[in-house]
Amino acid sequence: MSNQSLIDEIQELNLAYLLLAQRLLAEDRTTARLRLNISEEQAELLESFNARQLTRLSRTNQLLCQLGLGSTEQLRQVVDNPREQGLAHLHSSLLMACSAASTGGALT
């Protein structure tokens, strides 16, 4: 895969992420901030962007989204979780909330 192809995919993913972030914020701001691990100021700014601004922001060679599980151990806990599969999403949410709280993330 060529370098330009990778950059194109990153930019496409960035735009999809930004559009999803706006939709999540519109539907349930508090939950969206937790899931996205963003501040109130970042949430307001994301919501204010129009399509042209979102496209411009997405046109970078760096991923705008980040892995929500802050440590290798948290990643292992989700993957190797022996719990009922129906509870896996709850376990992941709790781990992410703990990570956000410990780093002064979304809900500060």
Buried (B, 14 or more C-beta within 10 A) or exposed (E): EEEEEEBEEBBEBBBEBBEBBBEBBEEEBEEBBBBBBBBEEBBEEBEEBEEEEBBEBBEEEEEBBEEBBBEEEBBEBBEEBEEEEEEEEEBBBEBBBEBBEEEEBBEE
